[in-house]
């Protein structure tokens, strides 16, 4: 609600600083989770999604909401489309990580024959694997669309599609990782444990791309989110 109010009041898309981007990430993840729950009925995934969303919102609440002059860059159609697509894609991939974690927990419970909390409440391994795959396909599709619109935006603003900015490089690495995962699944039948582990690794790379690159490496993408 706060983001919508800020957008109406300022006329600027709410992604000009880390406070706004974390808030946007939290709300997007919540929205994708609700759609996923409606589709697959995996309420137990909330055990993972709720803390993740809460953590993002708590950190955002503690950060200053101070926007610098952005020269109306954030009102560009291609940039807004790029940001929205990337956030939706990353939210889906974050939930794929959650499905992967639950898959590993359930697999361990089955192999150890320890019928604990998760064994009784989690669905079948097949459903968890299918849910994780659906999240990855959705996330990868949106990530691809986001990267394409980002390239178009870069060309319109900086006169070139690619500038080897650290965020661009790591976004490309993230895309290649998920492309490899989907290729291995479709070609060599990577499912279950392998897919779950790769989904977790992929999300770790996303977190580094989303936060680590902005603080550890210099680039024009960090001009907004580091504020």
Secondary structure, DSSP 4 states (H G I P E B T S, - for coil): -HHHHHHHHH-S-S-SSHHHHHHHHHHHHHHHHHHHHHHH--GGGHHHHHHHHHHHHHHHHHS---PPP-TTGGG-HHHHHHHHHHHHHHHHHHHHHHHHHHHHHHHHHHHHT---HHHHHS--HHHHHHHHHHHHHHHHHHHHHHHHHHHHHHHHHHSSS----HHHHHHHHHHHHHHHHHHHHHHH---HHHHHHHHHHHHHHHHIIIIIHHHHS--TTHHHHT-
